[in-house]
Amino acid sequence: MNTNRINNGLLRHLAKSAPEVFAHVADELEPVPLDRWARLCGAHERHRWVYFPDSGVVSLVGATAEGESVQIAFVGNEGVAGIADALGIQSMPFGLIVQLPGLAYRLPSTVAKQHVFSCTALHDLLMAHAQSMIIQLAQSAICNRFHTAVQRLSRWLFLTSGRAKSDRFELTHDFVAEMVGGPRTAVSQAAATLRRLGIIDYERGVMIIRNRTQLHRMACECADAVSSVVRSDGAGATSPARRSPRRARATKSR
Ligand SMILES: [Zn+2]
């Protein structure tokens, strides 16, 4: 496989640091489309495939017994999704769904498992990625508890447009409410507020970011904290961004 055609940062990093392992893995990689809102794996199901997004975004989604759900982390072309089985973990209590469509390379978990404990480079890349997921999960807990619907929606749209590298993408209100968390009415009101301020617009299922700088200002500090650990070069987690006093003014949501 020609690495010049691969945009996934983690695979590119592996090709550079452990070319012999990458050559092995590359033979087993299968390009698959990431279809909009497709479910790659349900909560508590085994991760039979490891997904390396080349474009698009995959969300880790937690759900209640009543069926309410919220995004708790996301993976773009900097990382990998579905690594539990490869790391010897039976299942995880969250599902994987496609947030933004694109393309991924998938690898059977059995193949990933063969290499992960014998190849230091692959092991370190996956562990660094797992660390960035843990930071995202912790930040999600803080965000959902302390930040308002406007802050959370701004954070989510800011990060999503950053991963999409676009200020225009297809989204439904229901999907946004599910990802941002909280009552649909609260998320709709937050969207109306941002629209009234001229920061976003939406029509017929298409979300348009009109003022990304202002959107960033409206977002809680979680936007910067998550951005700092989601690197596009596949090098894994970094320290969370220092929080500015301006962004430390957290308010209770709902
Ligand atoms: Zn937040």
Residues whose N, C-alpha, C, O or C-beta is under 5 A from the ligand:
A	BS01	ZN	C143 H147 C220 C222
